[in-house]
């Protein structure tokens, strides 16, 4: 059952999905005090492998060193050049592309051309600036906030499950898939938080039906929301059979976790994925996904065949669903750009209400009052008070 049993206020207004000033407040109030997904451990298999990206507005480089994976700001302390402009690659030495300064694993310079030209040496201003990087399972997360609790504390009760369900060899990161979307970052997030669109946007997924409320369980928290769904989406038992063949646990549950502001984890018995929606502008974003099929252990030809076949099927289903969602992202953003409606949220969309409440609290937005809903809430409260008085008498 859902937590709420009456429609809810749409707390954000259309301009919150397009306004540059509000976008700046979101970056400072939502994204800076958070851990942001970077990459999976398998994406940096060899010493020297690196990835670069922007963490908010800060360029960073994540590289596998001899003693592990480290992250630094991708800026040389010499004359401010980015160390590299490549998105990925292998760098035998951590070196600046401009003047060739090389750096040790801890960010200290190791080799400088014509060092006598820099006497007396300014030790404090010659270091790469480190970026906090922590890991859960095979997933690396980074933050620019030095005061933020550890990743384990930030994920709280979810940490242990993520550690187990996003780690090799039982679960293998089989594909990294990313795409740019012409919409505000909240559009894909809110899409994934509700099942109301499934019958229309994904007509073949559940036979054109909405997931049964009696089989759906929402949990709402200030920092996260979850969905647990048990349904008969596999009447022939094929997924359960695959799970047993690969040594997994059969539960028949679909879990969807959203950690505010922008990270989601989806888990089934045979297929997991995580997605991070990264804002790139007030009305643009990048959706970053990592797919983890159940891989199991053991290398028999039969098990190899089962895992490969299941992965091909799972990948096709997942990409079909994502591509169907992508068709409405732009349509919604185009509508938001011109809309004068207040908006309304149904009980099936209550996780969106909780998310919008979080955004409002973190950015200082005072939600407008919906008179109709306010009247309903007052009426229900009066009815509850009268019922309580009757029970007392």
N, C-alpha and C positions, 0 to 999 in steps of 0.2 A: 504493500500500500504506500501511497504518497504521504508526505508529512502534512501538507496543506490540503484542504478540501473546499477551497473557494479560490476564485481567480485572484491574482496578485498584481500589485502596482509595477509598472515598467519604470524603474527608478532612473534610468539614464534617458536622455533625450537625443534626438538625431544629431545635434551639434557635437555631442560627446564622441561621435564616431568620425568626425571630420575636422574638428577645431585644432589648429596648431598649438595654441596655448594650453588646452587641456591635454594634448599629447605630451607636452613637456612635463606637466604635472604627473602624468602617468609614469613617465620614465623615472622621475625622481621619487615618487611615492610608492610605486608598485615594483618596478624592475631593479632599481639600484639595491634595495634591501631584500634581494632574493638570490637564490642559486639558479644559474642558467645552464642548460644542457650544452655541452661542447661536442663530444664525439664518443664513440665506443672504443674500447681498448684495442679491438681487432683492426681498427682503421689506422693504427700506428704500429705495424708489426715489427719494423726494424729500427735499430738505432739510427737516428738522423731523420726519420720520418716526421713530418710536421703538417699541421693545418693552421691556417690563419683565418680570422674572422673579426667582426666588430662585436664587442661586448658593450651594449648600449652605444656610446659614441667613441669608445676606446678600441683601437686596433690591438689585437693580441695574437701571439703565436704560441701554439701548444706543440711541444716537440718531445720525442722519446730520446732521452739521454741514457748514458751507460747505467745510471743509478735509478732510472724510472722516468716517468713523464712529468715535465715541468711546464709552467705557463709564465710568460712575461708579456709586458706591453711590447708590441711590435714597433718600437721606436728606438733608434740608436741615440745614446746620450751625447754623441759627438756633435752632430749638426742636424739632428731631428729626422733624418731619413727613416722611412720604414725599412726594417731589416730586409724584408722581401715583400713583393707584391703578389707572389704566386699564392693561389688558394691552397694547394697541397704540393708535396714533393719530398725530396730527401736532401738534407743539408749535412754533409759529413762533419762540418764545423758550423757552429752557430755564428754566422758572419753577416755583417752589414754589406748590402749590395753596392753602397756608394764609395766608401773609402777602405773597405775590407777589414774593419775592426772585428776581431773575433772574441768570443766570450765563453767562459767556463760554464759548467752545469749550474753554478749558483749565481750566474749573471755578472761575475767579475770579468774584466778584460783579460784575455790570455795572450793576445798578439796584436800589436799596433805598429803600423808602418811609421818609421822615423819617430820613435818615442821621445827622443831628446827635444823635439819641437814642442813638447807639452810640459816641460819643466817650469815651475814646480808642479808636481802631479796633483790634480784635484780628485782625490780618491772618492769622495762622497758623490760627486757628479758624474762619475764614470761607470756607474752600475746600471744594468738593465733593471727596470722596475718589475718585481715579481707580482704575479696575480694569483690569488688563492685558488687552488685547484684541489678538489676532493672527488672520491670515487665511491659509487655504490654498484655492486655487481661489476659489470664491464663498462658502466656509464660514468663518464667524467663530467663534473659540473664545476663552474667557476663563478666567482663573485668579485665585485669591486669594493664591497663593503667589508672593511676589516673588523667591524664589531658584530657582524652577523653570526648567529650560532652556527655550529658545525653542520655539515650536510646531514649527518645522522640525526641531530636534534631537529633540524628543519623538516625532515621527512617524518620524524616521529614514529608513530605506530606502523607506518608503511615501509620503513627502512628494511626490515628483515625479509619481507616478502619480495621487495624489489631486488634485494641482494640475491635471493635464490632464483627468481624468475627471469632475470636478465644477465645470467652468467653461463659461460661455457663450462663443461661440454654439454650439459643437459639442454640448454637453450642457446642456440647459435645465432649471432647477428648475421643474417643472410643478405640483407640489402639495406643500403642507405638511400632514401628517396626524398628529394627536396623539390619544392616548386614555389615560384612567386605568385602571389594572389593580389588582384587589384582591389583590395578592400582593407578596412581597418582591422587590426589584429583581433579585436573582440568578435568580429563576425564569425570566423572559423571556430573560435572558442565556444561561443554561444550555440553554434550549430551542433557541436559534439556533445553539448550538455542536455539536449532534449531529444526525445524519440517521436515528437509530434509530426516531424517531416518525413518519417520513414515510409509511410504508405504512398506518398506522392513522389518523393525524390528517389526512393529505392524500392520500386514496386515488385521486384523479383526477390528481394531479400527475405521478407517474411510473408510472401504471398499477398501483398497489398494490404496487410493488416497492421495495426499498431500493437506493440508489445502489451501483453495483459498486465493491467495494474496490479492484480492480485499476485503476480509472479515477480513484481518489481519492488525493490527496496531501496529507497533513497536515504542517505545520511547527510545532513547538512551541518557544516561547521564554519566558523569565521574564516578559517585558513584553507579549507578544502571541502569538496563534496564527493560523494561516491554513489554509484549505482551497482547493485547486485541483482542479476536477473537469472532466473532459472526457467527455461522454456523447453518446448518440444520442437526445437529448430532442427533436430537431427533424428527424425522418426525412424530412420533405417539403421541407426546406430553406427554409422560409418566413422564418425569422429571418435566415438568411444573405442571402436576397434583399433583405430590408428594409435590412440593414446596407450592402449594396452600393449600393442606391438612394440612401442618405443619406450616402454617402462614408465609411463607417466601415471598420474592419479586421475581417475575418472570422477568428475564432480558435476558435470553438466551446467556449470555456472559461467556466466559472462560477467566480468568485473570491469568497471570503468571508473577510474580515479582521476579527479582533477585537483592538482595542487596549485593553488593560486600563486601567481597570476596566470601562467601560460603553459604549464606542463601537464600532459595527460598520459596515463598508463592504462592500457587495455590488455586484459588477460583472459584466455580461454584454456581449455585443456590441451589444445594442440597448437595454438598460435598466440603470440604476444606482440604488441608493438607499443612504442612510446612516440609521442609527438610533442614538439615544441613550436609554438607560433611566435615568431620573432617580429616585432614591429620594425619596419624600415622607413616609415613616414606616417603622417596622420591618416592616409588612406591607402597604404600599401603594407604588405607583410610578406614574410617567407615562412612556409610550413616545412618543418624539418622532421622527418620520420625515420625510425629505425625498426626493422622487422625482425622478430625472433621466433622462428618456428621451433617446435619441440624436436630436438635432435637425438636425444637419448645417447646411450653409450654402446659400445660394441660395434664391430665393423663387418658383420656378416653381409653377404650380398643381398639377402632378403631384407634386412633392416635398412640397408642403404637404399634399396628400391622404395621401400615404404616411406622413408623420410623425404626422399627427393620428390616422390609423387605428391605427398601431402603438402610439401612446400610449394610446389607449382600451383596446386589448387588454391591454397591459402593466399598466396601472392595475388593470383588473379582476382579472387573475391575482394581482397582488401583494396587493390588498386581500382577495381570497378566502383566500389563504394566511395572512395576518395574522389574519383573523377566525376561521379554523379554529384557529390557535394560541391565540387568546384564550379559547376554550372550555375549554382545559386548565389555564390559569394559575390560575384560582380553585380548580379541583378539586385541583391539586397543593398549593396553599397550605392548603386545608382539611385535606388529609391530613397535611401537615407539622405543622400545629398540634397534632395528636394522636398523631403517629407515635412509636413506640419502636424502630423498625428502625435498623440501622446504615447501610443503603444500600449499593449496589454499582454499579460503573461498568464497562461493557463496553468493549472496545477501540475500537468505533465511536464511543464517547463520550469518547475520551482527551483531547480539547480541554477538556472539563469538568474532568477531573483536573488539567490544567495550570492552569486558572483557579482551582480551589479551592486548589491549592498556593500560588498568588500571594496569595489572600485570607488564608490561614493565616499566611504569612510577614509580611504587612503589618499584621496585627492581633494578632500574638502568640499565635495559636491553636496548641496542640500537638496534632496529629492523633492520634486513638486508634489503637491497633494492631489490625489485622485478623489474628488468628492464622493463619487458613487461607492468606491471601495471603503472610504472612511465611514460612510453611513452604514454600510453593511457590517463593518467591524464593530461600530458602536452598538448597532442593533443586536449583534451576536453577543457582545459583552453584557448588554442589559438583560438579554434572555438568560445568559449563564448566571448572572447575579440573582435573578428572580428564582431560577431553579435551585440555587444554593440556599436562598432564604426559605423556600418551601421545604427543603430537606431538613433544615434546622428546626422549623416549626413542627 
